[in-house]
C-alpha cells in the first residue's frame, strides 16, 4: 500500500548534494551517472591510495576500467568531506560492511535525508535487509532502494537498461525516479521495498548455482530449468518473509535473476562456474581478486531463516551444502534430479 509523505527537498524539488558511499564498480557507476546529470556528487572510497589514484587518473582501473569519470565528480577517502552538507546518500558497499559504514556516516545524515541502498544482500546474524539496517542505525532518515538487472559495466558504458526504485511513500519514489533516470537508464517505481531487496539478495544464490552448471558443462536446457525453478523458490521464500509475490516477477526479481544467471559480468555466476570446474571454495575466493560474492553469505542467511521457519528451498539449500558442507557439485545435481516427482506448482 503506497502512502504520501513530506519531501525534504520542498524548496528545490531535488537534492543539492549527493554522497555515494562505495568505490566499487556499482558505486562508481552510480556516482558517474549522478554527476553527469549535474548533481554535486561525492564518491567515497575507503582506501586512501585508491581514492587518490581514481581522482588523478579519472578512472577506476580496478573495478571499472575503460570508463572515464566526469570532470565534476569528486572522489575522496575522507568520509567527513564526502558526507558533510549532503542531503542524499547512496550506499553501494558489500553487505558485510554496510552497518559499519553507515554508522560512520550517521552523524552527517540529517532528518529526512534519503538514504538509498544499492546493496544486494542480507545481513548475517540479524537476517536484515539493508533498509532494516538504515532504519535501525539512522531512524531519522528516509530509507529507499535501487535495484534491478544492472551490470555496472553496461550502465557505465551508456547501454540501455532498466531498474527499480522503492520507498514507502509515493513522493520519495517519484523523486528518485527523476534523480536516477537518464535517456539510457529507465527507472520504474515499486512500493514493495522488502520484496525488492529479497529479490536482489536471493537471486545471487540462484546465479551461483547457475554458474556451477556452467562449470559442469551443462547446456541451455539445464539453465532454463534452473532459472524457472529459481523464480518459484525465490517468490515462495519472499512471500514467507512478507513480500509481495508479484515483485518477484518484475525487474527486481526475474529481470535481475536472468541477468545474473547468464552474464559474463556476474560475480556470483562466475564464482559458481569456478567451483563447478573443480576449484575448492578457498581457491574460488582467491580467484575473484578481492571482489565480494554476495551469494556466498546470502546462502548461509537463507539456511538460517529456513531452519527457523522449518521450510527449506532446494536450490539455496544445496548451494549452502556446496559452500559450507563441501558437498560435490556432481552429487548435488544427482540428488536434485532424482528426487521424488511432484507437481510443478509445489
N, C-alpha and C positions, 0 to 999 in steps of 0.2 A: 504494500500500500504506500503510495507516494505521499509526500507532505510538502508544505511550503515552509520557508524559513527566511530570516532576515540576512541579506548579504552583507558581509563585512566590507564590500567594495562599492558601497552605495554612491559615493561621490564620483568615482572614475568609471565604475562599471567593470573594472578588471584589476588584477593585481599589478602593483607598480614594480615590484622586485621579487624574483623567484630564485630560491636556492634549491639546487639539485644535489642531493647527498648520495655519492657513489660514483666512482670514476671508472666503472667497468664499461662494457660495450653498450648496455642499455641506458645507463645513466648519462654517458657521453652523448648518445644519440638524442635523448630527450632534451638535454641542455642545448645541443646544436639546433634542434627544431624550435625551441622556445626563443633562443637568441636570434635566429633567422627571422622570426616573426616580429622582432623589435622589442621583446621583453628584456628588461635589465636582468640578466641571468648570471648566476654564480654557480660554478661546478666545484663541489668539494671533493677532493681526492685525498684519501687517508695518508698515503706515503708522500713525504715532502719531495724526495728526488723525482718521483714520477710526476707529481704536480708541476714541478719546475720544468721537466722535460716536455710535458704536454703543452705547457704555456709557451715555451721557447720555440718548439717545432710546429705548433698549431696542428698537432696530430697526435692521437692516442695510438702509438705504434704497437702497443701490446695487445689492446683489445679491439681497436677499430682502425686497422691500418688502411692507408689509402684515402681516408676521408679527412679533408682539411676543415678545421674548425672555423666558425665565423669569427671575424676580427673583433667583434664586440663581446664575445664570450669571455668571462673572467674565470680563471682556473686558480685554485688555491688549496693548500692543505691546512690553512688556518680557519678553524671552524667559526670562530667569532667573526672574522672578516667575511666569511661566506654567508653567515646567518643573520647578522645584525641588520636591522631595518627591512628584512624580507617580510613579505606578507603572504607568501605561499611557499610551501615546501614540497619537494618530491623526494620520496625515499626509494632509491634504486640500489639497494645493498642486499647481500645474501641474508636469508632468514636468520641464520645463526648470529649475525652481527646486528640485526635490526634493533633489538632492545637497547643495546649498549650505545648505539649511535644516536638514537632518538633521545635517550637520556642526556647525552652530551649536548644536543641541540635544544633541549626543552626550555632552557632559560631564555631563549630568543624567540620562542613561539608564543605569540600573544593571543589574547582572547579572540575566538572565531577565525583565526588564521586557518586556512585549509591545508591539511597535510595529506598528500596523495601517495598511496602506496603503489609502487610499480614492481613490488617483490612478489614472487610466486612460490610460496611455501607455507608450511605450518611449523609453529614453534615447538621444539621438544620440551617435554615436561608439563607445559600448560596445555598443549594441543591447540593453541590460539591461532586464528587467522591474524594477519598483521594489523588490521584495523582494531582488533581487540587490544593489541599492544599499544597502539596510538591512544586509544581511549583510556587505558589504564595509566599510561605514562604522562600524557598531556590532556587531561579531561576537558580542558577549556578549548581545545582545538576542534576543528571540523574534519573528521576522517573521510577519506574518499579513496577510490581505486581506479587505476588504469590497467587494463588487461586485454589480451586478445592474441591472435596469431601474428605476432610482431617480432620477427627476427631483426635484430638491430642492424645487421649488415645491409639488409634490403631497405629498411626505412631510412637509414642514413644516406643511402645512395639515391634516394628520391623515387624508389619504385613504389607503385600503388599498393596500398594496404588499408586495413580497417581495424578498428579497435573499439573497446567499450569503456566508458567511464561510469562509475557507480558511486552513489552517495544517497544518504537517507532522504534528502529533500530535493524538490524539483529545481529550485533556484541554483543550488550548487552544481547539480548535473548539467544544467543548461550553460552555466558559466564555464565549466570545464570542457564541455563540448566545443565551445568557441575558442578556448585557450589552446587546446591541443590540435585542432583541425587545421589541415593545410590542403592545398589542391590535390595532393597525392596521398593524404592520410585522412580517411573518412572516420569520423567518430560518432558512435551511437551511444545512447543512454540506457541504463538499466538500473532499476530500483533495488534489485536483489544483491546487496553488497556482499553478504556472506556467501551466496551462491557463486558469484563471480570469482571470489577468492578460492573457494573449494575447487572449482573447475581448474583454476590456474595451478593449484598445488598438485591435485591428484593426477592430472594428465601427464605430469612429469614421470610418474611411476609407470604408467602405461607405455610411454615413449621409451623408457628404459627397457621394458620387455620387448618392444618392437625392435630395438637395436640388437637384443640377444638373438632374435630370429634372423636378423640380417647377418649377424656373425656366424650363425649356424648354416647360412646359405639358403634359407627359405625364400620362397617367391612371393608374388603379389597376392595369391590366394590366402596364404597364411597371414600376411599383413592386413588384408581387408577383414579377415575374420577376427583378428586381434583388436583392431580399431573398433569394429562394431560391438564386440562384447565389452570392450573398454568403455564405450559410451553407456552401455547398460549398467555396468558396475559403478562408474563414477556418478551417474544420475541417481542410482539407488542409494549410494553412500551419501550423496548430498541431501537427498530427501530425509534420510535418517538424522542428518545433522541440522535440519531446519531450513534448508534451502528450497527454492522453487525449482521443480523438476524441469520446467521449460527453459531455464537459464542454461542448462547443460546441452541444449540443442541449438544454441546461438554461437556467436563469435567467441565468447569466453570459454565455451565448452567444446563442442565438436570442431569448431574452427581452429582453436588453438591445439586441440588434440591431433588433428590431421597434420598441421604444420610441424608439430614437434615429433610426430612419429615418422615422417618421411624426409625431413630436410637434412641436408648435409651440414647445416649450421647448428643443429640441435645437439647440445652438450649431453643431454640425457640419452638420446638415441645413440650417439657416438660412444658413450661410456658403456652402454649395454652391448653394443656391437663388439667392443674390445673384450668384454667378458665372454661373449658368445664364441669368440675366436680362441679362447683359452687363457686369456690373462687372468691372474688372480685379482681379487679386489684391490689389494695394495698396488699391484702393477698398473691396474687401470687408473687408479687415483693419480699415481705418479705421471702417467702418460698424458693427463689432462693439463699439465703445466700450471697448476695452481688455480685453474678455473673451477668454480663451485658447481657441483652437480646436485641440484636441489632434490631430485628424485630419491637420492640415497637416504637423506634424513627423513623425507616425507614418507617413505615406505615404513620406516620404524614408527612414526607417529600414527599412521593408519593402523598398523598392527596393534598398537597400544589402545587406540579407540575401539578397534574390533573386539579386543579382549573384554573391554569394559561393557560393550553392548552385547557381547555373546553372538556376534554375527561377523563372519569372515567373508572377504571378497577375493575370489580366486587369483586374479592377476596380481593385485598388490601383495597378497599373502605369499605368493610364490616368488615375487621379487624380493620380499623380505627374506625368504628362505635362501635365495641365491646369495644375497649380500651378507647376511648375519649368521646363517646356519651353514654356509659354504656348500650348499646343495649344487650338484652338477646341472648345467643347463639342459643337457640331453635327458636326464632323469626327470626334470621338471616337465619338459614337453611330453614325455611318455605318460606321465601321470595325468596331466591335464587332458590329453587326447583320449585316455582310456577310462575316464570317469563314467559313472552310471548315466545313461541317457536321461534327458529332462526336457521340458518344454522350453522353447526359446524365450518366452516372456518371464521365466522364473530365474 
